[in-house]
Each structure stands twice: as C-alpha cells, then as structure tokens.
C-alpha cells in the first residue's frame, strides 16, 4: 500500500529548477532514504511532502488526500518531522518542546505525561533532561528530544532531514542504532534524507539516488552497487567508499 505519492511535481527558484518534474511513491511501513549530492533536491522533496513548499506543478497525495488548501494543517498532524539538532525552540524546555502541539490540540496532562514517559524510554533520554532548555542539552540529547516531539502524536508518517548530520561520530553511531530499532518497533512509513550512503544502507529498505532535481536510480543498496543505472551512480558510490550496509563484512 502507498501512503505518500508525488505526481509530476516540480519546483524552481529564480528560473533554476530545484526539482525537475518527477513522480514517486512511498510505500506504507517502509523506510526510504533519499540520497545524493548537495543541491540535488532531496530536502526540497521532503519539505514538499510536509507542506512547507508548494510544488509549481503536480500534486502531493498523503493517505489518499491531495495536500493543499484547508487540509494542510490537519494532514501535518499526521506527520512527524525531524531536522538537524532537533529544530527545538530555544525558549522552551525539552518537555515543552515535545508537548507543544499536543497542548495546542488539548490533550490531557495525564495523556501527555504517559506519552512522555513512553517516548523518553524509547529514545533513551534521561528523565532529568526534560526540564532543561536546548542550550543545556548535548547534541545527541537535542536530537532525541526532536525525535520524541515528532513521535508525540503517534503519526503514521515520519520525515527526517539529515537528522544525524551535526553529531560527532560516536553519538551518531549510537543514534543510528537507536533509530533503526525505533523504526523496526513502530513500523511507520519513514522517509529519510541523508548524504551518507552507509547511513542510507543501514536504515532503508529502499534507496532513491538523486541528482540535479531528478531521480537517477531507485532500489536496494545491492541494486545500486551491482547494477548502477548510469556512470554517475558508480562514481557517487565510489566517492562514498562503496557505502556498504553497517556491519556488512564485505
């Protein structure tokens, strides 16, 4: 089953195409990684799904509804969105950041506390961290809070834009393991943007390699490695040191 589909979407800025017209579907309860060089359009595509960018042409459909007009806010409530450093509001504590939307929607304190406790355990965030402001948290803790906020309303769709890109290697490795476990446990539809082929292969069931606003190849890590669609795929993977899945002895 397909949860998200984009039909002939395109986007240009100042006459320069950020996304050429493309069509793509994201199957439910699968992890898809968007990867490619800087400026290839992967983050633009993600922001289009969450409704932060309106396509110049084409349409975005989420759960059978075309995104746009009066339904944007409602459909966003079914999307968890994570960016680098968690995208936290600096004037709010971690607890207030995580519960911001649920408070706006009128969830009860009892429901929010129960959900906070559940998510803190899942994200391995020490309970004492919830009362701190983002400036008082480590990079890894801020990212854990961002993940908790994205999951607070238990959305069916989770979008992550370079979520681990700003972390040191040790923290990044820890969070890669934890995120993979979260994805497997929750069974959500996940679209992940990364520039790292190793990370894409570690997380994703399906990898979409982009270049200059176009999809060059889609498939598993093995598909891209063994059956590159064009020389760019081979060159990109070579530059990424072949990007084998984490722990693969090859």
VODRENGU-56183 format. One record per residue: x, y, z of N, C-alpha, C in turn; residue number from 1; residue in three letters. Coordinates in nm, 2 decimals, padded with zeros to 4 digits. Example, Ala and Ser with C-alpha at 12.3 -4.5 7.8 and 13.67 -1.06 7.14 Angstrom:
PAVEX   n_px   n_py   n_pz  ca_px  ca_py  ca_pz   c_px   c_py   c_pz   i  aa
PAVEX  01.32 -00.57  00.78  01.23 -00.45  00.78  01.32 -00.33  00.78   1 ALA
PAVEX  01.28 -00.22  00.71  01.37 -00.11  00.71  01.29  00.00  00.79   2 SER
// end
This chain:
PAVEX   n_px   n_py   n_pz  ca_px  ca_py  ca_pz   c_px   c_py   c_pz   i  aa
PAVEX  00.08 -00.12  00.00  00.00  00.00  00.00  00.09  00.12  00.00   1 UNK
PAVEX  00.05  00.22 -00.07  00.12  00.35 -00.08  00.06  00.45  00.01   2 UNK
PAVEX  00.14  00.51  00.10  00.10  00.62  00.19  00.11  00.76  00.13   3 UNK
PAVEX  00.23  00.78  00.06  00.26  00.91  00.01  00.29  00.89 -00.14   4 UNK
PAVEX  00.24  00.98 -00.22  00.27  00.98 -00.37  00.29  01.12 -00.42   5 UNK
PAVEX  00.38  01.15 -00.50  00.40  01.27 -00.57  00.39  01.25 -00.72   6 UNK
PAVEX  00.30  01.33 -00.78  00.27  01.31 -00.92  00.32  01.43 -01.00   7 UNK
PAVEX  00.42  01.41 -01.08  00.47  01.52 -01.17  00.50  01.65 -01.10   8 UNK
PAVEX  00.56  01.64 -00.98  00.59  01.76 -00.90  00.72  01.83 -00.96   9 UNK
PAVEX  00.72  01.96 -00.95  00.84  02.03 -00.99  00.85  02.16 -00.90  10 UNK
PAVEX  00.97  02.21 -00.89  00.99  02.34 -00.82  01.11  02.41 -00.87  11 UNK
PAVEX  01.09  02.54 -00.90  01.20  02.62 -00.95  01.21  02.75 -00.86  12 UNK
PAVEX  01.33  02.80 -00.85  01.36  02.93 -00.78  01.44  03.02 -00.87  13 UNK
PAVEX  01.38  03.13 -00.91  01.45  03.23 -00.99  01.49  03.17 -01.13  14 UNK
PAVEX  01.40  03.08 -01.18  01.43  03.02 -01.31  01.52  02.90 -01.30  15 UNK
PAVEX  01.57  02.86 -01.19  01.66  02.75 -01.17  01.58  02.63 -01.11  16 UNK
PAVEX  01.58  02.52 -01.17  01.50  02.40 -01.12  01.56  02.34 -01.00  17 UNK
PAVEX  01.49  02.34 -00.89  01.53  02.26 -00.77  01.49  02.12 -00.78  18 UNK
PAVEX  01.37  02.10 -00.85  01.31  01.97 -00.88  01.26  01.97 -01.02  19 UNK
PAVEX  01.31  01.88 -01.10  01.25  01.86 -01.23  01.12  01.78 -01.21  20 UNK
PAVEX  01.03  01.79 -01.31  00.90  01.71 -01.29  00.94  01.56 -01.26  21 UNK
PAVEX  00.89  01.51 -01.15  00.91  01.37 -01.11  00.79  01.32 -01.04  22 UNK
PAVEX  00.78  01.19 -01.05  00.68  01.11 -00.99  00.74  01.00 -00.90  23 UNK
PAVEX  00.69  00.99 -00.78  00.75  00.89 -00.69  00.64  00.85 -00.58  24 UNK
PAVEX  00.65  00.73 -00.54  00.56  00.68 -00.44  00.64  00.62 -00.32  25 UNK
PAVEX  00.59  00.64 -00.20  00.65  00.58 -00.08  00.55  00.48 -00.01  26 UNK
PAVEX  00.59  00.36 -00.01  00.50  00.25  00.04  00.49  00.26  00.19  27 UNK
PAVEX  00.37  00.22  00.24  00.35  00.23  00.39  00.44  00.13  00.46  28 UNK
PAVEX  00.48  00.17  00.58  00.55  00.09  00.68  00.69  00.05  00.62  29 UNK
PAVEX  00.74  00.13  00.54  00.88  00.10  00.48  00.96  00.22  00.51  30 UNK
PAVEX  01.10  00.20  00.51  01.19  00.31  00.53  01.26  00.34  00.39  31 UNK
PAVEX  01.24  00.46  00.34  01.30  00.50  00.22  01.40  00.61  00.24  32 UNK
PAVEX  01.52  00.60  00.19  01.62  00.70  00.20  01.64  00.78  00.07  33 UNK
PAVEX  01.64  00.91  00.08  01.67  01.00 -00.03  01.82  01.04 -00.01  34 UNK
PAVEX  01.90  01.02 -00.12  02.04  01.04 -00.11  02.09  01.11 -00.24  35 UNK
PAVEX  02.19  01.18 -00.23  02.25  01.25 -00.34  02.34  01.36 -00.30  36 UNK
PAVEX  02.41  01.42 -00.39  02.50  01.54 -00.36  02.42  01.66 -00.31  37 UNK
PAVEX  02.48  01.75 -00.25  02.42  01.88 -00.21  02.35  01.95 -00.33  38 UNK
PAVEX  02.23  01.99 -00.30  02.16  02.07 -00.41  02.08  01.98 -00.50  39 UNK
PAVEX  02.08  01.85 -00.48  02.01  01.76 -00.57  01.86  01.76 -00.56  40 UNK
PAVEX  01.80  01.82 -00.46  01.66  01.83 -00.45  01.60  01.74 -00.34  41 UNK
PAVEX  01.68  01.66 -00.27  01.62  01.57 -00.17  01.55  01.64 -00.06  42 UNK
PAVEX  01.61  01.75  00.00  01.54  01.82  00.11  01.42  01.89  00.05  43 UNK
PAVEX  01.42  01.94 -00.07  01.31  02.01 -00.13  01.19  01.91 -00.14  44 UNK
PAVEX  01.22  01.79 -00.18  01.12  01.69 -00.19  01.06  01.66 -00.05  45 UNK
PAVEX  01.14  01.65  00.05  01.09  01.62  00.18  01.00  01.74  00.23  46 UNK
PAVEX  01.04  01.86  00.21  00.96  01.98  00.25  00.83  01.99  00.18  47 UNK
PAVEX  00.83  01.94  00.06  00.71  01.94 -00.02  00.61  01.84  00.04  48 UNK
PAVEX  00.66  01.72  00.09  00.57  01.63  00.15  00.50  01.68  00.27  49 UNK
PAVEX  00.58  01.76  00.35  00.53  01.81  00.48  00.45  01.94  00.46  50 UNK
PAVEX  00.44  01.99  00.33  00.36  02.11  00.30  00.43  02.24  00.33  51 UNK
PAVEX  00.56  02.24  00.35  00.64  02.36  00.37  00.67  02.43  00.24  52 UNK
PAVEX  00.67  02.35  00.13  00.69  02.40 -00.01  00.57  02.36 -00.09  53 UNK
PAVEX  00.52  02.45 -00.17  00.41  02.42 -00.27  00.48  02.39 -00.40  54 UNK
PAVEX  00.44  02.28 -00.47  00.50  02.25 -00.60  00.45  02.34 -00.70  55 UNK
PAVEX  00.54  02.38 -00.80  00.49  02.46 -00.91  00.40  02.38 -01.00  56 UNK
PAVEX  00.42  02.26 -01.02  00.33  02.17 -01.09  00.31  02.04 -01.02  57 UNK
PAVEX  00.21  01.97 -01.05  00.19  01.84 -00.99  00.12  01.84 -00.86  58 UNK
PAVEX  00.11  01.73 -00.79  00.04  01.72 -00.66  00.11  01.62 -00.57  59 UNK
PAVEX  00.08  01.64 -00.44  00.13  01.55 -00.34  00.01  01.49 -00.27  60 UNK
PAVEX  00.00  01.36 -00.26 -00.11  01.29 -00.20 -00.06  01.21 -00.08  61 UNK
PAVEX -00.13  01.23  00.03 -00.10  01.16  00.16 -00.22  01.09  00.21  62 UNK
PAVEX -00.21  00.96  00.22 -00.33  00.88  00.27 -00.45  00.90  00.19  63 UNK
PAVEX -00.43  00.92  00.06 -00.54  00.93 -00.04 -00.60  01.07 -00.05  64 UNK
PAVEX -00.54  01.17  00.02 -00.59  01.31  00.01 -00.48  01.39 -00.06  65 UNK
PAVEX -00.52  01.47 -00.15 -00.42  01.57 -00.22 -00.39  01.68 -00.12  66 UNK
PAVEX -00.27  01.70 -00.09 -00.22  01.80  00.01 -00.24  01.94 -00.05  67 UNK
PAVEX -00.31  02.03  00.02 -00.32  02.17 -00.02 -00.45  02.23  00.03  68 UNK
PAVEX -00.44  02.36  00.04 -00.56  02.44  00.09 -00.59  02.41  00.23  69 UNK
PAVEX -00.71  02.38  00.26 -00.76  02.37  00.40 -00.71  02.25  00.48  70 UNK
PAVEX -00.66  02.15  00.41 -00.63  02.03  00.48 -00.48  02.02  00.52  71 UNK
PAVEX -00.40  02.12  00.48 -00.26  02.11  00.51 -00.23  02.10  00.66  72 UNK
PAVEX -00.29  02.18  00.74 -00.26  02.17  00.89 -00.31  02.04  00.94  73 UNK
PAVEX -00.42  01.99  00.90 -00.47  01.86  00.95 -00.38  01.75  00.91  74 UNK
PAVEX -00.34  01.75  00.79 -00.25  01.64  00.74 -00.11  01.64  00.81  75 UNK
PAVEX -00.07  01.77  00.84  00.06  01.78  00.90  00.06  01.71  01.04  76 UNK
PAVEX -00.06  01.71  01.10 -00.07  01.65  01.24 -00.04  01.50  01.23  77 UNK
PAVEX -00.05  01.44  01.11 -00.02  01.30  01.09  00.12  01.28  01.04  78 UNK
PAVEX  00.21  01.38  01.05  00.35  01.37  01.00  00.44  01.41  01.11  79 UNK
PAVEX  00.54  01.33  01.14  00.65  01.37  01.23  00.76  01.42  01.15  80 UNK
PAVEX  00.82  01.53  01.19  00.93  01.59  01.11  01.05  01.62  01.19  81 UNK
PAVEX  01.16  01.57  01.16  01.29  01.59  01.23  01.39  01.65  01.15  82 UNK
PAVEX  01.46  01.75  01.20  01.57  01.81  01.12  01.70  01.81  01.21  83 UNK
PAVEX  01.81  01.86  01.16  01.93  01.86  01.24  01.91  01.94  01.37  84 UNK
PAVEX  01.98  01.88  01.47  01.97  01.94  01.61  01.83  01.94  01.66  85 UNK
PAVEX  01.74  01.87  01.60  01.60  01.86  01.65  01.51  01.98  01.62  86 UNK
PAVEX  01.57  02.09  01.57  01.48  02.21  01.54  01.41  02.26  01.66  87 UNK
PAVEX  01.47  02.26  01.78  01.39  02.29  01.90  01.38  02.44  01.92  88 UNK
PAVEX  01.27  02.48  01.99  01.26  02.62  02.03  01.35  02.65  02.15  89 UNK
PAVEX  01.44  02.75  02.14  01.53  02.77  02.25  01.47  02.82  02.38  90 UNK
PAVEX  01.36  02.88  02.37  01.29  02.94  02.49  01.20  02.84  02.56  91 UNK
PAVEX  01.19  02.72  02.51  01.11  02.62  02.57  01.20  02.51  02.62  92 UNK
PAVEX  01.15  02.45  02.74  01.23  02.33  02.79  01.21  02.21  02.69  93 UNK
PAVEX  01.28  02.11  02.72  01.26  01.99  02.63  01.12  01.93  02.65  94 UNK
PAVEX  01.07  01.93  02.77  00.93  01.89  02.79  00.83  01.97  02.71  95 UNK
PAVEX  00.85  02.10  02.72  00.76  02.20  02.65  00.77  02.18  02.50  96 UNK
PAVEX  00.89  02.16  02.45  00.91  02.13  02.30  00.84  02.01  02.26  97 UNK
PAVEX  00.85  01.90  02.33  00.79  01.78  02.29  00.64  01.79  02.30  98 UNK
PAVEX  00.58  01.85  02.40  00.44  01.86  02.42  00.37  01.98  02.35  99 UNK
PAVEX  00.44  02.06  02.28  00.39  02.18  02.22  00.26  02.16  02.14 100 UNK
PAVEX  00.26  02.07  02.05  00.14  02.05  01.96  00.03  01.98  02.04 101 UNK
PAVEX  00.07  01.89  02.12 -00.04  01.81  02.19 -00.11  01.91  02.29 102 UNK
PAVEX -00.04  02.00  02.35 -00.10  02.10  02.43 -00.20  02.19  02.35 103 UNK
PAVEX -00.15  02.23  02.23 -00.23  02.31  02.15 -00.36  02.24  02.11 104 UNK
PAVEX -00.35  02.11  02.09 -00.47  02.03  02.05 -00.55  01.98  02.17 105 UNK
PAVEX -00.51  02.02  02.29 -00.60  02.00  02.40 -00.59  01.86  02.47 106 UNK
PAVEX -00.47  01.79  02.45 -00.45  01.67  02.51 -00.45  01.68  02.66 107 UNK
PAVEX -00.49  01.59  02.74 -00.49  01.60  02.88 -00.35  01.58  02.94 108 UNK
PAVEX -00.32  01.65  03.06 -00.19  01.63  03.12 -00.16  01.48  03.15 109 UNK
PAVEX -00.26  01.40  03.18 -00.23  01.26  03.21 -00.19  01.19  03.08 110 UNK
PAVEX -00.25  01.22  02.97 -00.21  01.16  02.85 -00.07  01.20  02.81 111 UNK
PAVEX -00.04  01.33  02.82  00.09  01.38  02.78  00.20  01.32  02.87 112 UNK
PAVEX  00.18  01.31  03.00  00.28  01.25  03.09  00.30  01.11  03.05 113 UNK
PAVEX  00.20  01.03  03.03  00.22  00.89  02.99  00.29  00.88  02.86 114 UNK
PAVEX  00.26  00.96  02.76  00.33  00.95  02.63  00.47  01.00  02.65 115 UNK
PAVEX  00.50  01.10  02.73  00.63  01.15  02.75  00.72  01.04  02.81 116 UNK
PAVEX  00.67  00.97  02.91  00.74  00.87  02.98  00.78  00.75  02.88 117 UNK
PAVEX  00.68  00.72  02.80  00.70  00.61  02.70  00.80  00.65  02.59 118 UNK
PAVEX  00.80  00.77  02.55  00.89  00.82  02.44  01.03  00.84  02.50 119 UNK
PAVEX  01.04  00.89  02.62  01.17  00.91  02.68  01.24  00.77  02.70 120 UNK
PAVEX  01.17  00.67  02.73  01.23  00.54  02.74  01.27  00.49  02.61 121 UNK
PAVEX  01.19  00.51  02.51  01.22  00.46  02.37  01.34  00.53  02.32 122 UNK
PAVEX  01.35  00.67  02.34  01.46  00.75  02.29  01.58  00.74  02.38 123 UNK
PAVEX  01.57  00.68  02.49  01.68  00.67  02.59  01.73  00.81  02.63 124 UNK
PAVEX  01.63  00.89  02.67  01.66  01.02  02.72  01.64  01.02  02.87 125 UNK
PAVEX  01.74  01.06  02.95  01.73  01.06  03.09  01.61  01.16  03.13 126 UNK
PAVEX  01.53  01.11  03.23  01.42  01.19  03.27  01.45  01.33  03.31 127 UNK
PAVEX  01.56  01.35  03.38  01.60  01.48  03.42  01.62  01.58  03.31 128 UNK
PAVEX  01.64  01.53  03.19  01.67  01.62  03.07  01.55  01.69  03.03 129 UNK
PAVEX  01.43  01.64  03.06  01.31  01.71  03.01  01.29  01.85  03.07 130 UNK
PAVEX  01.34  01.88  03.18  01.33  02.01  03.24  01.43  02.11  03.19 131 UNK
PAVEX  01.52  02.07  03.11  01.63  02.15  03.06  01.60  02.22  02.93 132 UNK
PAVEX  01.66  02.34  02.91  01.65  02.41  02.78  01.75  02.35  02.68 133 UNK
PAVEX  01.72  02.37  02.55  01.81  02.31  02.45  01.95  02.34  02.47 134 UNK
PAVEX  01.98  02.47  02.51  02.13  02.51  02.53  02.20  02.42  02.63 135 UNK
PAVEX  02.12  02.36  02.72  02.18  02.28  02.83  02.18  02.13  02.80 136 UNK
PAVEX  02.15  02.10  02.68  02.15  01.96  02.64  02.26  01.93  02.54 137 UNK
PAVEX  02.31  01.81  02.53  02.41  01.78  02.43  02.34  01.77  02.30 138 UNK
PAVEX  02.43  01.76  02.19  02.37  01.74  02.06  02.29  01.62  02.04 139 UNK
PAVEX  02.33  01.51  02.10  02.26  01.38  02.10  02.13  01.39  02.17 140 UNK
PAVEX  02.13  01.46  02.29  02.00  01.48  02.36  01.91  01.57  02.29 141 UNK
PAVEX  01.95  01.67  02.23  01.86  01.76  02.15  01.80  01.68  02.04 142 UNK
PAVEX  01.88  01.59  01.97  01.82  01.51  01.86  01.72  01.41  01.92 143 UNK
PAVEX  01.74  01.36  02.03  01.65  01.26  02.09  01.52  01.34  02.13 144 UNK
PAVEX  01.53  01.46  02.18  01.41  01.54  02.20  01.33  01.57  02.08 145 UNK
PAVEX  01.40  01.60  01.97  01.34  01.62  01.84  01.26  01.50  01.79 146 UNK
PAVEX  01.32  01.38  01.81  01.26  01.26  01.77  01.13  01.24  01.85 147 UNK
PAVEX  01.14  01.26  01.98  01.03  01.25  02.07  00.91  01.34  02.03 148 UNK
PAVEX  00.95  01.46  02.00  00.85  01.56  01.95  00.78  01.51  01.82 149 UNK
PAVEX  00.86  01.46  01.73  00.80  01.41  01.61  00.70  01.29  01.63 150 UNK
PAVEX  00.73  01.21  01.73  00.65  01.09  01.76  00.54  01.11  01.86 151 UNK
PAVEX  00.53  01.23  01.92  00.44  01.25  02.03  00.30  01.22  01.99 152 UNK
PAVEX  00.25  01.25  01.88  00.11  01.22  01.84  00.09  01.09  01.77 153 UNK
PAVEX  00.20  01.01  01.77  00.20  00.88  01.70  00.16  00.89  01.56 154 UNK
PAVEX  00.23  00.97  01.48  00.19  00.99  01.34  00.23  00.87  01.25 155 UNK
PAVEX  00.15  00.84  01.15  00.18  00.73  01.06  00.30  00.75  00.97 156 UNK
PAVEX  00.34  00.88  00.95  00.45  00.92  00.86  00.55  00.99  00.94 157 UNK
PAVEX  00.68  00.95  00.92  00.79  01.02  00.98  00.89  01.06  00.88 158 UNK
PAVEX  00.92  01.19  00.87  01.02  01.25  00.78  01.14  01.30  00.86 159 UNK
PAVEX  01.26  01.27  00.81  01.38  01.31  00.88  01.48  01.36  00.78 160 UNK
PAVEX  01.52  01.49  00.80  01.61  01.56  00.71  01.75  01.57  00.77 161 UNK
PAVEX  01.84  01.49  00.73  01.98  01.49  00.78  01.98  01.49  00.93 162 UNK
PAVEX  01.90  01.40  01.00  01.88  01.41  01.14  02.01  01.39  01.22 163 UNK
PAVEX  02.11  01.33  01.17  02.23  01.30  01.25  02.35  01.37  01.19 164 UNK
PAVEX  02.33  01.46  01.10  02.44  01.52  01.03  02.53  01.61  01.11 165 UNK
PAVEX  02.48  01.66  01.22  02.56  01.76  01.30  02.62  01.69  01.42 166 UNK
PAVEX  02.61  01.56  01.44  02.66  01.49  01.56  02.80  01.44  01.54 167 UNK
PAVEX  02.87  01.43  01.65  03.00  01.37  01.65  02.99  01.22  01.61 168 UNK
PAVEX  03.09  01.15  01.56  03.08  01.01  01.51  03.03  00.91  01.62 169 UNK
PAVEX  03.08  00.93  01.74  03.03  00.83  01.84  02.88  00.84  01.87 170 UNK
PAVEX  02.84  00.97  01.89  02.69  00.99  01.92  02.61  00.95  01.79 171 UNK
PAVEX  02.66  00.98  01.68  02.59  00.95  01.55  02.57  00.80  01.54 172 UNK
PAVEX  02.68  00.72  01.57  02.67  00.58  01.57  02.57  00.52  01.66 173 UNK
PAVEX  02.56  00.58  01.79  02.47  00.54  01.89  02.32  00.56  01.84 174 UNK
PAVEX  02.30  00.68  01.79  02.17  00.72  01.74  02.12  00.64  01.62 175 UNK
PAVEX  02.22  00.60  01.53  02.19  00.52  01.42  02.13  00.39  01.47 176 UNK
PAVEX  02.19  00.33  01.57  02.14  00.20  01.62  02.00  00.22  01.68 177 UNK
PAVEX  01.99  00.33  01.76  01.86  00.35  01.83  01.75  00.38  01.73 178 UNK
PAVEX  01.78  00.46  01.63  01.67  00.50  01.53  01.63  00.37  01.45 179 UNK
PAVEX  01.73  00.29  01.42  01.69  00.17  01.34  01.60  00.08  01.43 180 UNK
PAVEX  01.63  00.07  01.56  01.54  00.00  01.65  01.40  00.06  01.66 181 UNK
PAVEX  01.40  00.19  01.67  01.27  00.26  01.67  01.19  00.24  01.55 182 UNK
PAVEX  01.25  00.25  01.43  01.18  00.22  01.30  01.12  00.08  01.30 183 UNK
PAVEX  01.20 -00.02  01.34  01.16 -00.16  01.34  01.04 -00.18  01.44 184 UNK
PAVEX  01.05 -00.12  01.55  00.95 -00.14  01.66  00.82 -00.07  01.62 185 UNK
PAVEX  00.82  00.05  01.56  00.70  00.12  01.54  00.63  00.09  01.41 186 UNK
PAVEX  00.71  00.04  01.31  00.65  00.01  01.18  00.59  00.12  01.10 187 UNK
PAVEX  00.65  00.24  01.12  00.59  00.36  01.05  00.65  00.37  00.91 188 UNK
PAVEX  00.58  00.46  00.83  00.64  00.50  00.70  00.74  00.60  00.72 189 UNK
PAVEX  00.86  00.58  00.68  00.97  00.67  00.71  01.04  00.71  00.58 190 UNK
PAVEX  01.06  00.85  00.56  01.14  00.90  00.45  01.25  00.98  00.51 191 UNK
PAVEX  01.37  00.93  00.48  01.50  00.99  00.55  01.59  01.05  00.44 192 UNK
PAVEX  01.63  01.17  00.46  01.72  01.24  00.38  01.86  01.23  00.44 193 UNK
PAVEX  01.96  01.18  00.36  02.10  01.18  00.41  02.19  01.20  00.29 194 UNK
PAVEX  02.31  01.24  00.32  02.42  01.25  00.22  02.51  01.13  00.23 195 UNK
PAVEX  02.49  01.04  00.33  02.58  00.93  00.36  02.52  00.80  00.31 196 UNK
PAVEX  02.59  00.73  00.22  02.54  00.60  00.17  02.54  00.49  00.27 197 UNK
PAVEX  02.64  00.50  00.36  02.65  00.40  00.47  02.52  00.41  00.55 198 UNK
PAVEX  02.48  00.53  00.59  02.36  00.55  00.67  02.24  00.51  00.59 199 UNK
PAVEX  02.23  00.55  00.47  02.11  00.51  00.39  02.10  00.35  00.38 200 UNK
PAVEX  02.21  00.29  00.36  02.21  00.14  00.35  02.17  00.08  00.48 201 UNK
PAVEX  02.21  00.14  00.59  02.19  00.09  00.73  02.04  00.10  00.76 202 UNK
PAVEX  01.98  00.21  00.73  01.84  00.24  00.77  01.73  00.18  00.67 203 UNK
PAVEX  01.76  00.19  00.54  01.65  00.19  00.44  01.62  00.06  00.38 204 UNK
PAVEX  01.49  00.03  00.35  01.45 -00.08  00.27  01.47 -00.05  00.12 205 UNK
PAVEX  01.47  00.08  00.09  01.47  00.13 -00.05  01.55  00.26 -00.05 206 UNK
PAVEX  01.64  00.28 -00.15  01.72  00.40 -00.16  01.69  00.47 -00.29 207 UNK
PAVEX  01.67  00.60 -00.29  01.65  00.68 -00.40  01.77  00.78 -00.42 208 UNK
PAVEX  01.84  00.76 -00.53  01.96  00.84 -00.55  01.92  00.95 -00.65 209 UNK
PAVEX  01.94  01.08 -00.61  01.90  01.19 -00.69  02.02  01.27 -00.74 210 UNK
PAVEX  02.00  01.34 -00.84  02.10  01.44 -00.90  02.03  01.55 -00.98 211 UNK
PAVEX  02.06  01.67 -00.95  02.01  01.79 -01.02  01.85  01.78 -01.03 212 UNK
PAVEX  01.79  01.75 -00.92  01.64  01.75 -00.92  01.57  01.63 -00.98 213 UNK
PAVEX  01.65  01.53 -01.02  01.59  01.41 -01.08  01.63  01.29 -01.01 214 UNK
PAVEX  01.54  01.18 -01.02  01.57  01.05 -00.97  01.66  00.98 -01.07 215 UNK
PAVEX  01.78  00.94 -01.03  01.87  00.86 -01.11  01.85  00.71 -01.10 216 UNK
PAVEX  01.83  00.67 -00.98  01.81  00.52 -00.96  01.74  00.50 -00.83 217 UNK
PAVEX  01.66  00.40 -00.82  01.59  00.36 -00.70  01.61  00.21 -00.68 218 UNK
PAVEX  01.64  00.16 -00.56  01.65  00.02 -00.53  01.72  00.00 -00.40 219 UNK
PAVEX  01.76 -00.12 -00.38  01.84 -00.16 -00.26  01.98 -00.11 -00.27 220 UNK
PAVEX  02.06 -00.12 -00.16  02.20 -00.08 -00.17  02.27 -00.18 -00.27 221 UNK
PAVEX  02.23 -00.30 -00.27  02.29 -00.40 -00.36  02.26 -00.37 -00.51 222 UNK
PAVEX  02.14 -00.32 -00.53  02.10 -00.28 -00.67  02.19 -00.17 -00.72 223 UNK
PAVEX  02.21 -00.07 -00.64  02.29  00.04 -00.68  02.44  00.00 -00.69 224 UNK
PAVEX  02.49 -00.08 -00.61  02.62 -00.13 -00.61  02.65 -00.22 -00.73 225 UNK
PAVEX  02.56 -00.31 -00.75  02.59 -00.42 -00.85  02.53 -00.39 -00.99 226 UNK
PAVEX  02.42 -00.30 -00.99  02.36 -00.27 -01.12  02.33 -00.12 -01.14 227 UNK
PAVEX  02.44 -00.04 -01.14  02.42  00.10 -01.15  02.36  00.14 -01.28 228 UNK
PAVEX  02.26  00.24 -01.27  02.18  00.27 -01.39  02.26  00.36 -01.49 229 UNK
PAVEX  02.36  00.43 -01.44  02.45  00.51 -01.52  02.58  00.54 -01.45 230 UNK
PAVEX  02.68  00.59 -01.52  02.81  00.61 -01.46  02.81  00.69 -01.33 231 UNK
PAVEX  02.72  00.79 -01.32  02.71  00.88 -01.20  02.69  00.79 -01.08 232 UNK
PAVEX  02.61  00.69 -01.09  02.58  00.60 -00.97  02.71  00.54 -00.92 233 UNK
PAVEX  02.78  00.49 -01.01  02.91  00.42 -00.98  03.01  00.53 -00.92 234 UNK
PAVEX  03.01  00.65 -00.98  03.10  00.75 -00.93  03.06  00.80 -00.79 235 UNK
PAVEX  02.93  00.81 -00.77  02.88  00.85 -00.64  02.92  00.75 -00.53 236 UNK
PAVEX  02.89  00.62 -00.56  02.92  00.52 -00.46  03.07  00.51 -00.44 237 UNK
PAVEX  03.15  00.53 -00.54  03.30  00.52 -00.52  03.34  00.63 -00.43 238 UNK
PAVEX  03.28  00.75 -00.45  03.32  00.86 -00.36  03.27  00.84 -00.22 239 UNK
PAVEX  03.17  00.76 -00.20  03.12  00.72 -00.07  03.19  00.60 -00.01 240 UNK
PAVEX  03.29  00.55 -00.08  03.37  00.43 -00.04  03.28  00.31 -00.04 241 UNK
PAVEX  03.19  00.31 -00.15  03.10  00.20 -00.18  02.99  00.18 -00.09 242 UNK
PAVEX  02.98  00.25  00.02  02.86  00.26  00.10  02.79  00.13  00.13 243 UNK
PAVEX  02.86  00.03  00.19  02.80 -00.10  00.23  02.72 -00.08  00.36 244 UNK
PAVEX  02.62 -00.17  00.38  02.54 -00.16  00.50  02.63 -00.18  00.62 245 UNK
PAVEX  02.59 -00.11  00.73  02.67 -00.11  00.85  02.68 -00.26  00.90 246 UNK
PAVEX  02.81 -00.30  00.93  02.83 -00.43  00.98  02.85 -00.53  00.87 247 UNK
PAVEX  02.83 -00.50  00.75  02.85 -00.59  00.64  03.00 -00.63  00.62 248 UNK
PAVEX  03.03 -00.76  00.64  03.17 -00.79  00.63  03.24 -00.77  00.50 249 UNK
PAVEX  03.16 -00.75  00.39  03.22 -00.73  00.26  03.28 -00.59  00.26 250 UNK
// end
